[in-house]
Amino acid sequence: MLAALSRDLHSAFRGLRRRPLFAAAVVGTLALGIGANTAIFTVVHAVLLRALPFDDAGRLVAVHSKEPGSDREPFSIPDFEDLRAGTRTVDALVGYGGWTASLTGVDEPVTIPAQWATRGYFETLGIRAALGRTPRPEEERPGGPHVALLGDGLWRSRFGADPAILGRALTLNGEPFTVIGVLPRDFVFLSPAAQIVAPIVLEADSRHANRGAGFLRVVARLGNGVSLPQARADLDTVVAGLREKYPDTDATKEGVRLQPLAELVSGNYRRMLSFLQAAVGVVLLIACTNLASLLLARIVARRPELALRSALGAGRADLLRQLLTETGLLALAGGAVGLGVAAAGVRLLLAFGPAQLPRAATIGLDGPVLLFNLVLSLAVGLGMGMVPALHGTRFGPANDLRGLGRGNTDGRVSSRARSVLVAAEVGLSLVLLVGAGLLFRTLHRLAATSAGFSTDHLLAVQLSLPKKRYGTPETVSRYADQVTARLAALPGVTDAAPASINPLTQWRASITFTIDGRADQDPKKAPLANYRAVGPGYFRTLRMPLLGGRAIEARDTATSFPVAVVSDTLARRHFPAASPIGARLRIDDQQPPRAVEVIGVVGDVKHTGLDAEPTADVYVPYAQTTPEVAIYLTNIFCVAVRTNGDPMRLLPAVRREIRALDPDVAVASARTMDEAYAASLADRRFDTALLEIFGAAALALALAGIYAVTAFSVAERTREIGVRLSLGSSRGRILGLVARRALSPIAAGLAAGAVVSLALGRLIAGLLVGVAPHDPATLAAAIALLAAAAAGASMVPALRATRIDPVRALRAD
């Protein structure tokens, strides 16, 4: 067996050496197809398939609070503690949350995204430090020292991977934290973009007794043998008890939602990466179909050689093995070259792909990826070569040596096989083109969507305030007044105003509210609203339209009656028949909920992204925020600055004024709102661009296949065409004959592709905004483009057929 395989390999090498252009074309095509698949799989494996670096990660689940309008809400400290004490199916329940660490004591204060973790977090998840250690029990209790662990990326980029970082004190938000460890390179921060983990002592937190202050994200480790439905039912029972015992704060709690922790980490990227893997797989399938048709044509040309081998004693199994060895060798060579393509592709994906791609540090060509490449290469070799090999060995040597193939049954079978392959190429290409068209139309619609405010000449700055000095509503409001006064006085600045969160970010804070005087309200189903604290002039600075009433002004102080401005969606949804001006809402930004008077209505704003649905929003004055809210404002204090020129030219002056007011306040981020607008579309632009590239590659491969098959068909029928011409057939009839045979499989492929596109439309529906998955305009455009291009590709060899000299054709035969 080994000797036979060695002979086959030697023969395959010799044959491919005689046809270097053919071998190079096949290897190059496969390298692109296999390389692109390997590159996407590298990302998919790291983000979606690789197990989380936690002990027995399959038993870890994220626990979300289900409330009206959302099933992803956090828990308050009292609810978390009651949940932990009441469950019988969960081995451990721990919490975490995101915060912004302002690092001071350096040349320039910087902000670093960070993550809090409750007691037992490291033990429950099975986290071990790569350098140093995890927190000791005394460091997770009241009065214990402040300690922190650094992420591997932060340790290397900011501290030069210095092992002496252990024991060093860093000033974060005005407080000293001792570095006790560095986390492994593959560690997964559950708070997006975090680079530091520090313990949070719940007993010492100012929100410890506030059952309405939900900020804790929760992770549970299920007991052995406990299923998700069992754990959900158990935790729902605990929540039902809280709902009955604490109706003032927990009336809206409907239960819990459990989500495998791996799904939480992969987030919204799971669906898009799976779709891209399928799309690039289709491109490879088209390439293989194309190459199979070329191999089929080559097999027909090699029939005399195969017949001679058969006559000399080679059996059909021997011939099959020989032919599959050749295609396998080509596929393995394509896979090997494809590894280089994959490495370059991964670098491009990381450089131009989503900025917050989960587990990006672990993406690379590791063992599973190499195995994927090998298996894919072998599968391609087998799949690409099987049909031509079976076809080429189906007749005996006697028939072959007599010249079987001239206009006979074998020729017709070969022609039908090539037609089926062409139809498959066309159909698969149409599916990709339709998908790319749908994503392009979605992107175009989103790019034309108004954000609800004017983004031009607008600078968005996010600051991090030291909690020790800015932990109360009074101190935060005073700083807001001072910093906006300084910035508004800068030359070139027309308006400046503070806000708790700037638009077009992923940050959101929500509250529940009720309307005074409504007898039909169910407190257990109080609606949710986005919550924003803003300063005087905020709506004017953003150029948000005031639809009724008045805006928040300087007269809305801590001693005046609490007021609020609501969004148009909230007004229309909850006041459909009357104006909300003068109505009183009870909002739960403190406990018990407080009453605020609606003084105005403003237009809807895209707070979390251009593809987000309009939301109910409540805007309250900075001066009237509550102590419970003030703790948040230190981490996400934002300022909007409108200029009469390029905002970035004023950024140095803005930074200078902020530093002059308080040198310990760090600028977390600063960008124009035009940049924020573009960034909100960046992921979709990238995904759409990739699919457009795949669609273009599929189209090019299909056209090459159509051209090659038609050209071969013309060459195969040269004698027949010569006879027809010599008997008086016109050039036009010859053109029609060739064109009909070439266009028939194209038409069949278009029909099949249209049906498949419609059937698979629902799979892409979640990626579309404002475009139906069965959009007829997109389908018609894709069909027209592919039909025109395919017809053009087939017409070139068809026209060449009309120029055949019948005398030469008959002599050549």
Buried (B, 14 or more C-beta within 10 A) or exposed (E): EEEEEEBBBEBBBEBBEEEEEBBEBBBBBBBBBBBBBBBBBBBBBBBBEBEBBBBEBEBBBBBBBBBBBEBEBBBBBBBBBBBBEBBEBBEBBBBBBBBBBBBBEEEEBBBBBBBBBBBBBBBBBBBBBBBBEBBEEEBBEEEBEBBBBBBBBBBBEBBEEEEEBBEEEBBBBBEEBBBBBBBBBBBBBBBEEBBBBBBBBBEEBEBBEBBBBBBBBBBBBBBEEBEEEBBBEBBBEBBBEBBEEBEEBBBBBBBBBBBBBBEBBBEEBBBBBBBBBBBBBBBBBBBBBBBBBBBBBBBBEBBEEBBEBBEEEBEBEBBBBBBBBBBBBBBBBBBBBBBEBBBEBBEEBBEEBBEEBBBBBBBEBEEBBBEBBBEBBBBBBBBBBBBBBBBBBEBEBEBBBEEBBEEEEBBEEBBEBBBBBBBBBBBBBBBBBBBBBBBBBBBEBBEEBEBBBBBEBBBBBBBBBBBEBBBBBBBBBBBBBEBBEBBBEBEBBEBBBBBBBBBBBEBBBBBBBBBEEEEEBEEBBBBBBBBBBBBBBBBBBBBBEBBBBBBBBEEBEEEEEBBBBBBBBBBBBBBEEEEBBEBBBBBBBBBEBBEBBBBBBBBBBBBBBBBBEBBBBBBBBBBBBBBBBBBBBBBBBBBBBBBEEEBBEBBEBBBEBBBEBBEBBBBBBBBBBBBBBBBBBEBBBBBBBBBBBBBBBBBBBBBBBBBBBBBBBBBBBBBBBBBBBEEEBEEEEBBEBBBEBBBEBBBBBBBBBBEBBBEBBEBBEEBBBEBEBBBEEBBEBBBEBBBEBBBEBBBEBBBBBBEBEBEEBBEEE
